């Protein structure tokens, strides 16, 4: 089972959220640090908010693009953007 830690970037869907998982690695030839990220559509049963750091795990296919679920909220967001 795959597990990742990432940040919630969107909660606009009803029971889903978008989580961005990033990692860094060193390029073998140029010895430069490279950052990559990937977005996952996850099942949001724990009601994670925008900006929260969460741990996600692979599950059975829940829909066409949703194959992950939030296991736990590692850290809550420090600042909540309020619409004025």
PDB file of N, CA, C and O in Angstrom:
ATOM      1  N   UNK A   1       0.847  -1.173   0.000  1.00  0.00           N
ATOM      2  CA  UNK A   1       0.000   0.000   0.000  1.00  0.00           C
ATOM      3  C   UNK A   1       0.894   1.239   0.000  1.00  0.00           C
ATOM      4  O   UNK A   1       1.814   1.349   0.811  1.00  0.00           O
ATOM      5  N   UNK A   2       0.620   2.164  -0.908  1.00  0.00           N
ATOM      6  CA  UNK A   2       1.387   3.399  -1.000  1.00  0.00           C
ATOM      7  C   UNK A   2       0.824   4.437  -0.035  1.00  0.00           C
ATOM      8  O   UNK A   2      -0.391   4.600   0.074  1.00  0.00           O
ATOM      9  N   UNK A   3       1.714   5.137   0.664  1.00  0.00           N
ATOM     10  CA  UNK A   3       1.300   6.249   1.514  1.00  0.00           C
ATOM     11  C   UNK A   3       2.186   7.442   1.206  1.00  0.00           C
ATOM     12  O   UNK A   3       3.386   7.296   0.977  1.00  0.00           O
ATOM     13  N   UNK A   4       1.585   8.624   1.203  1.00  0.00           N
ATOM     14  CA  UNK A   4       2.295   9.864   0.930  1.00  0.00           C
ATOM     15  C   UNK A   4       1.858  10.921   1.936  1.00  0.00           C
ATOM     16  O   UNK A   4       0.796  10.813   2.548  1.00  0.00           O
ATOM     17  N   UNK A   5       2.692  11.941   2.096  1.00  0.00           N
ATOM     18  CA  UNK A   5       2.349  13.107   2.908  1.00  0.00           C
ATOM     19  C   UNK A   5       2.365  14.312   1.986  1.00  0.00           C
ATOM     20  O   UNK A   5       3.345  14.557   1.283  1.00  0.00           O
ATOM     21  N   UNK A   6       1.261  15.068   1.993  1.00  0.00           N
ATOM     22  CA  UNK A   6       1.161  16.226   1.104  1.00  0.00           C
ATOM     23  C   UNK A   6       0.278  17.304   1.696  1.00  0.00           C
ATOM     24  O   UNK A   6      -0.207  17.191   2.822  1.00  0.00           O
ATOM     25  N   UNK A   7       0.079  18.353   0.909  1.00  0.00           N
ATOM     26  CA  UNK A   7      -0.686  19.516   1.360  1.00  0.00           C
ATOM     27  C   UNK A   7      -1.974  19.611   0.555  1.00  0.00           C
ATOM     28  O   UNK A   7      -1.969  19.416  -0.661  1.00  0.00           O
ATOM     29  N   UNK A   8      -3.076  19.910   1.232  1.00  0.00           N
ATOM     30  CA  UNK A   8      -4.372  20.065   0.577  1.00  0.00           C
ATOM     31  C   UNK A   8      -4.376  21.380  -0.199  1.00  0.00           C
ATOM     32  O   UNK A   8      -4.158  22.446   0.376  1.00  0.00           O
ATOM     33  N   UNK A   9      -4.625  21.302  -1.506  1.00  0.00           N
ATOM     34  CA  UNK A   9      -4.605  22.501  -2.346  1.00  0.00           C
ATOM     35  C   UNK A   9      -5.988  22.908  -2.822  1.00  0.00           C
ATOM     36  O   UNK A   9      -6.166  24.031  -3.292  1.00  0.00           O
ATOM     37  N   UNK A  10      -6.980  22.015  -2.712  1.00  0.00           N
ATOM     38  CA  UNK A  10      -8.331  22.362  -3.138  1.00  0.00           C
ATOM     39  C   UNK A  10      -9.338  21.484  -2.405  1.00  0.00           C
ATOM     40  O   UNK A  10      -9.133  20.282  -2.235  1.00  0.00           O
ATOM     41  N   UNK A  11     -10.445  22.122  -1.970  1.00  0.00           N
ATOM     42  CA  UNK A  11     -11.534  21.375  -1.329  1.00  0.00           C
ATOM     43  C   UNK A  11     -12.861  21.769  -1.962  1.00  0.00           C
ATOM     44  O   UNK A  11     -13.886  21.785  -1.280  1.00  0.00           O
ATOM     45  N   UNK A  12     -12.862  22.082  -3.235  1.00  0.00           N
ATOM     46  CA  UNK A  12     -14.063  22.577  -3.908  1.00  0.00           C
ATOM     47  C   UNK A  12     -15.051  21.467  -4.254  1.00  0.00           C
ATOM     48  O   UNK A  12     -16.223  21.742  -4.511  1.00  0.00           O
ATOM     49  N   UNK A  13     -14.593  20.221  -4.263  1.00  0.00           N
ATOM     50  CA  UNK A  13     -15.486  19.100  -4.558  1.00  0.00           C
ATOM     51  C   UNK A  13     -16.217  18.682  -3.292  1.00  0.00           C
ATOM     52  O   UNK A  13     -15.767  18.994  -2.189  1.00  0.00           O
ATOM     53  N   UNK A  14     -17.333  17.983  -3.431  1.00  0.00           N
ATOM     54  CA  UNK A  14     -18.179  17.702  -2.271  1.00  0.00           C
ATOM     55  C   UNK A  14     -17.535  16.751  -1.265  1.00  0.00           C
ATOM     56  O   UNK A  14     -17.455  17.090  -0.084  1.00  0.00           O
ATOM     57  N   UNK A  15     -17.085  15.602  -1.678  1.00  0.00           N
ATOM     58  CA  UNK A  15     -16.500  14.639  -0.748  1.00  0.00           C
ATOM     59  C   UNK A  15     -15.052  14.324  -1.103  1.00  0.00           C
ATOM     60  O   UNK A  15     -14.517  13.297  -0.687  1.00  0.00           O
ATOM     61  N   UNK A  16     -14.422  15.203  -1.867  1.00  0.00           N
ATOM     62  CA  UNK A  16     -13.068  14.974  -2.336  1.00  0.00           C
ATOM     63  C   UNK A  16     -12.210  16.197  -2.092  1.00  0.00           C
ATOM     64  O   UNK A  16     -12.713  17.291  -1.836  1.00  0.00           O
ATOM     65  N   UNK A  17     -10.915  15.993  -2.175  1.00  0.00           N
ATOM     66  CA  UNK A  17      -9.955  17.083  -2.057  1.00  0.00           C
ATOM     67  C   UNK A  17      -8.795  16.792  -2.999  1.00  0.00           C
ATOM     68  O   UNK A  17      -8.582  15.650  -3.406  1.00  0.00           O
ATOM     69  N   UNK A  18      -8.054  17.833  -3.338  1.00  0.00           N
ATOM     70  CA  UNK A  18      -6.855  17.678  -4.138  1.00  0.00           C
ATOM     71  C   UNK A  18      -5.661  17.861  -3.220  1.00  0.00           C
ATOM     72  O   UNK A  18      -5.554  18.866  -2.516  1.00  0.00           O
ATOM     73  N   UNK A  19      -4.757  16.878  -3.231  1.00  0.00           N
ATOM     74  CA  UNK A  19      -3.563  16.920  -2.388  1.00  0.00           C
ATOM     75  C   UNK A  19      -2.342  16.932  -3.299  1.00  0.00           C
ATOM     76  O   UNK A  19      -2.223  16.102  -4.201  1.00  0.00           O
ATOM     77  N   UNK A  20      -1.432  17.883  -3.060  1.00  0.00           N
ATOM     78  CA  UNK A  20      -0.195  17.976  -3.824  1.00  0.00           C
ATOM     79  C   UNK A  20       0.924  17.361  -3.004  1.00  0.00           C
ATOM     80  O   UNK A  20       1.192  17.778  -1.877  1.00  0.00           O
ATOM     81  N   UNK A  21       1.576  16.355  -3.592  1.00  0.00           N
ATOM     82  CA  UNK A  21       2.688  15.666  -2.944  1.00  0.00           C
ATOM     83  C   UNK A  21       3.956  16.031  -3.709  1.00  0.00           C
ATOM     84  O   UNK A  21       4.036  15.829  -4.921  1.00  0.00           O
ATOM     85  N   UNK A  22       4.938  16.564  -3.004  1.00  0.00           N
ATOM     86  CA  UNK A  22       6.178  16.965  -3.650  1.00  0.00           C
ATOM     87  C   UNK A  22       7.376  16.237  -3.071  1.00  0.00           C
ATOM     88  O   UNK A  22       7.362  15.804  -1.919  1.00  0.00           O
ATOM     89  N   UNK A  23       8.408  16.110  -3.882  1.00  0.00           N
ATOM     90  CA  UNK A  23       9.658  15.529  -3.398  1.00  0.00           C
ATOM     91  C   UNK A  23      10.823  16.160  -4.145  1.00  0.00           C
ATOM     92  O   UNK A  23      10.655  16.675  -5.250  1.00  0.00           O
ATOM     93  N   UNK A  24      12.002  16.119  -3.540  1.00  0.00           N
ATOM     94  CA  UNK A  24      13.204  16.655  -4.161  1.00  0.00           C
ATOM     95  C   UNK A  24      14.194  15.526  -4.378  1.00  0.00           C
ATOM     96  O   UNK A  24      14.226  14.554  -3.624  1.00  0.00           O
ATOM     97  N   UNK A  25      14.995  15.670  -5.411  1.00  0.00           N
ATOM     98  CA  UNK A  25      16.022  14.682  -5.704  1.00  0.00           C
ATOM     99  C   UNK A  25      17.183  15.382  -6.403  1.00  0.00           C
ATOM    100  O   UNK A  25      17.017  16.476  -6.943  1.00  0.00           O
ATOM    101  N   UNK A  26      18.330  14.767  -6.394  1.00  0.00           N
ATOM    102  CA  UNK A  26      19.512  15.331  -7.021  1.00  0.00           C
ATOM    103  C   UNK A  26      19.682  14.740  -8.410  1.00  0.00           C
ATOM    104  O   UNK A  26      19.657  13.521  -8.581  1.00  0.00           O
ATOM    105  N   UNK A  27      19.855  15.600  -9.395  1.00  0.00           N
ATOM    106  CA  UNK A  27      20.045  15.155 -10.771  1.00  0.00           C
ATOM    107  C   UNK A  27      21.384  14.429 -10.864  1.00  0.00           C
ATOM    108  O   UNK A  27      22.394  14.932 -10.372  1.00  0.00           O
ATOM    109  N   UNK A  28      21.403  13.246 -11.492  1.00  0.00           N
ATOM    110  CA  UNK A  28      22.631  12.456 -11.487  1.00  0.00           C
ATOM    111  C   UNK A  28      23.789  13.088 -12.273  1.00  0.00           C
ATOM    112  O   UNK A  28      24.951  12.914 -11.907  1.00  0.00           O
ATOM    113  N   UNK A  29      23.479  13.810 -13.337  1.00  0.00           N
ATOM    114  CA  UNK A  29      24.547  14.383 -14.156  1.00  0.00           C
ATOM    115  C   UNK A  29      24.941  15.778 -13.694  1.00  0.00           C
ATOM    116  O   UNK A  29      26.128  16.079 -13.572  1.00  0.00           O
ATOM    117  N   UNK A  30      23.955  16.633 -13.435  1.00  0.00           N
ATOM    118  CA  UNK A  30      24.227  18.036 -13.138  1.00  0.00           C
ATOM    119  C   UNK A  30      24.354  18.329 -11.652  1.00  0.00           C
ATOM    120  O   UNK A  30      24.715  19.445 -11.280  1.00  0.00           O
ATOM    121  N   UNK A  31      24.067  17.354 -10.790  1.00  0.00           N
ATOM    122  CA  UNK A  31      24.191  17.495  -9.341  1.00  0.00           C
ATOM    123  C   UNK A  31      23.406  18.686  -8.798  1.00  0.00           C
ATOM    124  O   UNK A  31      23.827  19.331  -7.837  1.00  0.00           O
ATOM    125  N   UNK A  32      22.276  18.968  -9.414  1.00  0.00           N
ATOM    126  CA  UNK A  32      21.420  20.069  -8.986  1.00  0.00           C
ATOM    127  C   UNK A  32      20.174  19.476  -8.334  1.00  0.00           C
ATOM    128  O   UNK A  32      19.667  18.447  -8.781  1.00  0.00           O
ATOM    129  N   UNK A  33      19.681  20.122  -7.278  1.00  0.00           N
ATOM    130  CA  UNK A  33      18.479  19.667  -6.600  1.00  0.00           C
ATOM    131  C   UNK A  33      17.261  20.050  -7.438  1.00  0.00           C
ATOM    132  O   UNK A  33      17.091  21.210  -7.814  1.00  0.00           O
ATOM    133  N   UNK A  34      16.427  19.068  -7.723  1.00  0.00           N
ATOM    134  CA  UNK A  34      15.245  19.251  -8.563  1.00  0.00           C
ATOM    135  C   UNK A  34      14.008  18.954  -7.723  1.00  0.00           C
ATOM    136  O   UNK A  34      13.983  17.986  -6.962  1.00  0.00           O
ATOM    137  N   UNK A  35      12.979  19.793  -7.866  1.00  0.00           N
ATOM    138  CA  UNK A  35      11.717  19.575  -7.164  1.00  0.00           C
ATOM    139  C   UNK A  35      10.668  19.086  -8.156  1.00  0.00           C
ATOM    140  O   UNK A  35      10.552  19.605  -9.266  1.00  0.00           O
ATOM    141  N   UNK A  36       9.913  18.088  -7.739  1.00  0.00           N
ATOM    142  CA  UNK A  36       8.789  17.598  -8.531  1.00  0.00           C
ATOM    143  C   UNK A  36       7.576  17.495  -7.632  1.00  0.00           C
ATOM    144  O   UNK A  36       7.699  17.301  -6.423  1.00  0.00           O
ATOM    145  N   UNK A  37       6.397  17.627  -8.233  1.00  0.00           N
ATOM    146  CA  UNK A  37       5.164  17.478  -7.459  1.00  0.00           C
ATOM    147  C   UNK A  37       4.124  16.775  -8.315  1.00  0.00           C
ATOM    148  O   UNK A  37       4.172  16.809  -9.544  1.00  0.00           O
ATOM    149  N   UNK A  38       3.185  16.138  -7.635  1.00  0.00           N
ATOM    150  CA  UNK A  38       2.094  15.450  -8.310  1.00  0.00           C
ATOM    151  C   UNK A  38       0.824  15.675  -7.514  1.00  0.00           C
ATOM    152  O   UNK A  38       0.848  15.684  -6.283  1.00  0.00           O
ATOM    153  N   UNK A  39      -0.292  15.857  -8.219  1.00  0.00           N
ATOM    154  CA  UNK A  39      -1.579  16.075  -7.568  1.00  0.00           C
ATOM    155  C   UNK A  39      -2.373  14.774  -7.552  1.00  0.00           C
ATOM    156  O   UNK A  39      -2.417  14.041  -8.539  1.00  0.00           O
ATOM    157  N   UNK A  40      -2.997  14.507  -6.412  1.00  0.00           N
ATOM    158  CA  UNK A  40      -3.853  13.338  -6.251  1.00  0.00           C
ATOM    159  C   UNK A  40      -5.244  13.808  -5.839  1.00  0.00           C
ATOM    160  O   UNK A  40      -5.380  14.712  -5.014  1.00  0.00           O
ATOM    161  N   UNK A  41      -6.283  13.187  -6.419  1.00  0.00           N
ATOM    162  CA  UNK A  41      -7.660  13.409  -5.991  1.00  0.00           C
ATOM    163  C   UNK A  41      -7.927  12.368  -4.904  1.00  0.00           C
ATOM    164  O   UNK A  41      -7.799  11.168  -5.149  1.00  0.00           O
ATOM    165  N   UNK A  42      -8.301  12.825  -3.697  1.00  0.00           N
ATOM    166  CA  UNK A  42      -8.443  11.921  -2.554  1.00  0.00           C
ATOM    167  C   UNK A  42      -9.834  12.027  -1.946  1.00  0.00           C
ATOM    168  O   UNK A  42     -10.527  13.031  -2.116  1.00  0.00           O
ATOM    169  N   UNK A  43     -10.232  10.976  -1.236  1.00  0.00           N
ATOM    170  CA  UNK A  43     -11.492  10.958  -0.511  1.00  0.00           C
ATOM    171  C   UNK A  43     -11.302  11.727   0.794  1.00  0.00           C
ATOM    172  O   UNK A  43     -10.373  11.441   1.549  1.00  0.00           O
ATOM    173  N   UNK A  44     -12.174  12.700   1.066  1.00  0.00           N
ATOM    174  CA  UNK A  44     -12.007  13.603   2.192  1.00  0.00           C
ATOM    175  C   UNK A  44     -13.023  13.288   3.297  1.00  0.00           C
ATOM    176  O   UNK A  44     -13.950  14.066   3.521  1.00  0.00           O
ATOM    177  N   UNK A  45     -12.855  12.157   3.987  1.00  0.00           N
ATOM    178  CA  UNK A  45     -13.760  11.785   5.076  1.00  0.00           C
ATOM    179  C   UNK A  45     -13.456  12.530   6.367  1.00  0.00           C
ATOM    180  O   UNK A  45     -14.342  12.678   7.209  1.00  0.00           O
ATOM    181  N   UNK A  46     -12.233  13.000   6.546  1.00  0.00           N
ATOM    182  CA  UNK A  46     -11.833  13.676   7.784  1.00  0.00           C
ATOM    183  C   UNK A  46     -12.054  15.181   7.722  1.00  0.00           C
ATOM    184  O   UNK A  46     -11.671  15.894   8.650  1.00  0.00           O
ATOM    185  N   UNK A  47     -12.660  15.679   6.653  1.00  0.00           N
ATOM    186  CA  UNK A  47     -12.943  17.103   6.470  1.00  0.00           C
ATOM    187  C   UNK A  47     -11.698  17.965   6.617  1.00  0.00           C
ATOM    188  O   UNK A  47     -11.690  18.921   7.393  1.00  0.00           O
ATOM    189  N   UNK A  48     -10.657  17.634   5.883  1.00  0.00           N
ATOM    190  CA  UNK A  48      -9.434  18.434   5.878  1.00  0.00           C
ATOM    191  C   UNK A  48      -9.705  19.750   5.151  1.00  0.00           C
ATOM    192  O   UNK A  48     -10.438  19.790   4.163  1.00  0.00           O
ATOM    193  N   UNK A  49      -9.101  20.824   5.659  1.00  0.00           N
ATOM    194  CA  UNK A  49      -9.288  22.146   5.084  1.00  0.00           C
ATOM    195  C   UNK A  49      -8.122  22.515   4.185  1.00  0.00           C
ATOM    196  O   UNK A  49      -7.101  21.828   4.148  1.00  0.00           O
ATOM    197  N   UNK A  50      -8.292  23.597   3.472  1.00  0.00           N
ATOM    198  CA  UNK A  50      -7.271  24.100   2.564  1.00  0.00           C
ATOM    199  C   UNK A  50      -6.006  24.449   3.342  1.00  0.00           C
ATOM    200  O   UNK A  50      -6.068  25.182   4.329  1.00  0.00           O
ATOM    201  N   UNK A  51      -4.870  23.935   2.910  1.00  0.00           N
ATOM    202  CA  UNK A  51      -3.595  24.229   3.548  1.00  0.00           C
ATOM    203  C   UNK A  51      -3.151  23.215   4.584  1.00  0.00           C
ATOM    204  O   UNK A  51      -2.022  23.294   5.067  1.00  0.00           O
ATOM    205  N   UNK A  52      -4.004  22.264   4.940  1.00  0.00           N
ATOM    206  CA  UNK A  52      -3.629  21.237   5.916  1.00  0.00           C
ATOM    207  C   UNK A  52      -2.613  20.273   5.309  1.00  0.00           C
ATOM    208  O   UNK A  52      -2.650  19.984   4.113  1.00  0.00           O
ATOM    209  N   UNK A  53      -1.712  19.786   6.145  1.00  0.00           N
ATOM    210  CA  UNK A  53      -0.793  18.730   5.739  1.00  0.00           C
ATOM    211  C   UNK A  53      -1.416  17.406   6.154  1.00  0.00           C
ATOM    212  O   UNK A  53      -1.744  17.208   7.324  1.00  0.00           O
ATOM    213  N   UNK A  54      -1.577  16.497   5.193  1.00  0.00           N
ATOM    214  CA  UNK A  54      -2.291  15.245   5.450  1.00  0.00           C
ATOM    215  C   UNK A  54      -1.475  14.059   4.965  1.00  0.00           C
ATOM    216  O   UNK A  54      -0.577  14.192   4.134  1.00  0.00           O
ATOM    217  N   UNK A  55      -1.814  12.896   5.506  1.00  0.00           N
ATOM    218  CA  UNK A  55      -1.238  11.646   5.046  1.00  0.00           C
ATOM    219  C   UNK A  55      -2.308  10.900   4.264  1.00  0.00           C
ATOM    220  O   UNK A  55      -3.423  10.715   4.751  1.00  0.00           O
ATOM    221  N   UNK A  56      -1.970  10.469   3.047  1.00  0.00           N
ATOM    222  CA  UNK A  56      -2.933   9.774   2.199  1.00  0.00           C
ATOM    223  C   UNK A  56      -2.431   8.357   1.925  1.00  0.00           C
ATOM    224  O   UNK A  56      -1.227   8.101   1.937  1.00  0.00           O
ATOM    225  N   UNK A  57      -3.365   7.448   1.680  1.00  0.00           N
ATOM    226  CA  UNK A  57      -3.027   6.055   1.398  1.00  0.00           C
ATOM    227  C   UNK A  57      -3.858   5.561   0.229  1.00  0.00           C
ATOM    228  O   UNK A  57      -4.973   6.028  -0.004  1.00  0.00           O
ATOM    229  N   UNK A  58      -3.305   4.621  -0.490  1.00  0.00           N
ATOM    230  CA  UNK A  58      -3.972   4.034  -1.646  1.00  0.00           C
ATOM    231  C   UNK A  58      -5.137   3.156  -1.189  1.00  0.00           C
ATOM    232  O   UNK A  58      -5.019   2.422  -0.207  1.00  0.00           O
ATOM    233  N   UNK A  59      -6.261   3.234  -1.904  1.00  0.00           N
ATOM    234  CA  UNK A  59      -7.434   2.423  -1.609  1.00  0.00           C
ATOM    235  C   UNK A  59      -7.931   1.788  -2.903  1.00  0.00           C
ATOM    236  O   UNK A  59      -7.315   1.937  -3.958  1.00  0.00           O
ATOM    237  N   UNK A  60      -9.034   1.089  -2.806  1.00  0.00           N
ATOM    238  CA  UNK A  60      -9.663   0.579  -4.018  1.00  0.00           C
ATOM    239  C   UNK A  60     -10.171   1.764  -4.835  1.00  0.00           C
ATOM    240  O   UNK A  60     -10.377   2.836  -4.267  1.00  0.00           O
ATOM    241  N   UNK A  61     -10.381   1.618  -6.130  1.00  0.00           N
ATOM    242  CA  UNK A  61     -10.880   2.733  -6.935  1.00  0.00           C
ATOM    243  C   UNK A  61     -12.257   3.178  -6.458  1.00  0.00           C
ATOM    244  O   UNK A  61     -13.210   2.398  -6.451  1.00  0.00           O
ATOM    245  N   UNK A  62     -12.347   4.449  -6.058  1.00  0.00           N
ATOM    246  CA  UNK A  62     -13.605   5.009  -5.573  1.00  0.00           C
ATOM    247  C   UNK A  62     -14.371   5.709  -6.689  1.00  0.00           C
ATOM    248  O   UNK A  62     -15.593   5.835  -6.620  1.00  0.00           O
ATOM    249  N   UNK A  63     -13.669   6.157  -7.702  1.00  0.00           N
ATOM    250  CA  UNK A  63     -14.282   6.751  -8.886  1.00  0.00           C
ATOM    251  C   UNK A  63     -13.254   6.682 -10.006  1.00  0.00           C
ATOM    252  O   UNK A  63     -12.254   5.974  -9.888  1.00  0.00           O
ATOM    253  N   UNK A  64     -13.493   7.409 -11.084  1.00  0.00           N
ATOM    254  CA  UNK A  64     -12.591   7.344 -12.236  1.00  0.00           C
ATOM    255  C   UNK A  64     -11.181   7.824 -11.891  1.00  0.00           C
ATOM    256  O   UNK A  64     -10.198   7.225 -12.327  1.00  0.00           O
ATOM    257  N   UNK A  65     -11.077   8.908 -11.105  1.00  0.00           N
ATOM    258  CA  UNK A  65      -9.763   9.472 -10.791  1.00  0.00           C
ATOM    259  C   UNK A  65      -9.396   9.391  -9.320  1.00  0.00           C
ATOM    260  O   UNK A  65      -8.290   9.784  -8.951  1.00  0.00           O
ATOM    261  N   UNK A  66     -10.280   8.897  -8.472  1.00  0.00           N
ATOM    262  CA  UNK A  66     -10.049   8.898  -7.026  1.00  0.00           C
ATOM    263  C   UNK A  66      -9.640   7.504  -6.559  1.00  0.00           C
ATOM    264  O   UNK A  66     -10.456   6.582  -6.543  1.00  0.00           O
ATOM    265  N   UNK A  67      -8.352   7.355  -6.175  1.00  0.00           N
ATOM    266  CA  UNK A  67      -7.822   6.070  -5.736  1.00  0.00           C
ATOM    267  C   UNK A  67      -7.100   6.180  -4.395  1.00  0.00           C
ATOM    268  O   UNK A  67      -6.461   5.223  -3.958  1.00  0.00           O
ATOM    269  N   UNK A  68      -7.196   7.336  -3.738  1.00  0.00           N
ATOM    270  CA  UNK A  68      -6.531   7.567  -2.460  1.00  0.00           C
ATOM    271  C   UNK A  68      -7.526   8.113  -1.451  1.00  0.00           C
ATOM    272  O   UNK A  68      -8.552   8.679  -1.828  1.00  0.00           O
ATOM    273  N   UNK A  69      -7.224   7.944  -0.163  1.00  0.00           N
ATOM    274  CA  UNK A  69      -8.062   8.471   0.914  1.00  0.00           C
ATOM    275  C   UNK A  69      -7.160   9.088   1.974  1.00  0.00           C
ATOM    276  O   UNK A  69      -6.013   8.675   2.144  1.00  0.00           O
ATOM    277  N   UNK A  70      -7.695  10.088   2.690  1.00  0.00           N
ATOM    278  CA  UNK A  70      -6.935  10.730   3.749  1.00  0.00           C
ATOM    279  C   UNK A  70      -6.979   9.832   4.990  1.00  0.00           C
ATOM    280  O   UNK A  70      -8.058   9.471   5.461  1.00  0.00           O
ATOM    281  N   UNK A  71      -5.805   9.474   5.513  1.00  0.00           N
ATOM    282  CA  UNK A  71      -5.712   8.636   6.712  1.00  0.00           C
ATOM    283  C   UNK A  71      -5.749   9.502   7.961  1.00  0.00           C
ATOM    284  O   UNK A  71      -6.521   9.238   8.883  1.00  0.00           O
ATOM    285  N   UNK A  72      -4.910  10.541   7.993  1.00  0.00           N
ATOM    286  CA  UNK A  72      -4.865  11.409   9.159  1.00  0.00           C
ATOM    287  C   UNK A  72      -4.386  12.796   8.760  1.00  0.00           C
ATOM    288  O   UNK A  72      -3.713  12.976   7.744  1.00  0.00           O
ATOM    289  N   UNK A  73      -4.748  13.763   9.581  1.00  0.00           N
ATOM    290  CA  UNK A  73      -4.302  15.139   9.382  1.00  0.00           C
ATOM    291  C   UNK A  73      -3.054  15.322  10.239  1.00  0.00           C
ATOM    292  O   UNK A  73      -3.116  15.253  11.466  1.00  0.00           O
ATOM    293  N   UNK A  74      -1.916  15.555   9.576  1.00  0.00           N
ATOM    294  CA  UNK A  74      -0.645  15.678  10.274  1.00  0.00           C
ATOM    295  C   UNK A  74      -0.529  17.045  10.935  1.00  0.00           C
ATOM    296  O   UNK A  74      -0.120  17.149  12.092  1.00  0.00           O
ATOM    297  N   UNK A  75      -0.890  18.099  10.196  1.00  0.00           N
ATOM    298  CA  UNK A  75      -0.773  19.462  10.705  1.00  0.00           C
ATOM    299  C   UNK A  75      -1.879  20.306  10.098  1.00  0.00           C
ATOM    300  O   UNK A  75      -2.143  20.219   8.899  1.00  0.00           O
ATOM    301  N   UNK A  76      -2.522  21.116  10.913  1.00  0.00           N
ATOM    302  CA  UNK A  76      -3.568  21.998  10.405  1.00  0.00           C
ATOM    303  C   UNK A  76      -2.953  23.280   9.868  1.00  0.00           C
ATOM    304  O   UNK A  76      -1.822  23.627  10.210  1.00  0.00           O
ATOM    305  N   UNK A  77      -3.698  23.978   9.030  1.00  0.00           N
ATOM    306  CA  UNK A  77      -3.212  25.205   8.410  1.00  0.00           C
ATOM    307  C   UNK A  77      -3.064  26.303   9.451  1.00  0.00           C
ATOM    308  O   UNK A  77      -3.892  26.427  10.354  1.00  0.00           O
ATOM    309  N   UNK A  78      -2.011  27.099   9.325  1.00  0.00           N
ATOM    310  CA  UNK A  78      -1.764  28.190  10.277  1.00  0.00           C
ATOM    311  C   UNK A  78      -2.691  29.362  10.025  1.00  0.00           C
ATOM    312  O   UNK A  78      -3.253  29.930  10.961  1.00  0.00           O
ATOM    313  N   UNK A  79      -2.852  29.728   8.750  1.00  0.00           N
ATOM    314  CA  UNK A  79      -3.660  30.895   8.391  1.00  0.00           C
ATOM    315  C   UNK A  79      -4.809  30.435   7.514  1.00  0.00           C
ATOM    316  O   UNK A  79      -4.606  29.709   6.541  1.00  0.00           O
ATOM    317  N   UNK A  80      -6.016  30.859   7.859  1.00  0.00           N
ATOM    318  CA  UNK A  80      -7.185  30.549   7.059  1.00  0.00           C
ATOM    319  C   UNK A  80      -7.563  31.813   6.291  1.00  0.00           C
ATOM    320  O   UNK A  80      -7.808  32.861   6.889  1.00  0.00           O
ATOM    321  N   UNK A  81      -7.608  31.706   4.962  1.00  0.00           N
ATOM    322  CA  UNK A  81      -7.969  32.851   4.131  1.00  0.00           C
ATOM    323  C   UNK A  81      -9.474  33.074   4.196  1.00  0.00           C
ATOM    324  O   UNK A  81     -10.252  32.213   3.785  1.00  0.00           O
ATOM    325  N   UNK A  82      -9.879  34.219   4.706  1.00  0.00           N
ATOM    326  CA  UNK A  82     -11.291  34.543   4.801  1.00  0.00           C
ATOM    327  C   UNK A  82     -11.676  35.440   3.632  1.00  0.00           C
ATOM    328  O   UNK A  82     -10.978  36.406   3.324  1.00  0.00           O
ATOM    329  N   UNK A  83     -12.771  35.121   2.998  1.00  0.00           N
ATOM    330  CA  UNK A  83     -13.271  35.945   1.887  1.00  0.00           C
ATOM    331  C   UNK A  83     -13.866  37.226   2.455  1.00  0.00           C
ATOM    332  O   UNK A  83     -14.671  37.196   3.386  1.00  0.00           O
ATOM    333  N   UNK A  84     -13.459  38.338   1.885  1.00  0.00           N
ATOM    334  CA  UNK A  84     -13.910  39.644   2.381  1.00  0.00           C
ATOM    335  C   UNK A  84     -15.033  40.141   1.524  1.00  0.00           C
ATOM    336  O   UNK A  84     -15.562  41.226   1.767  1.00  0.00           O
TER     337      UNK A  84
END
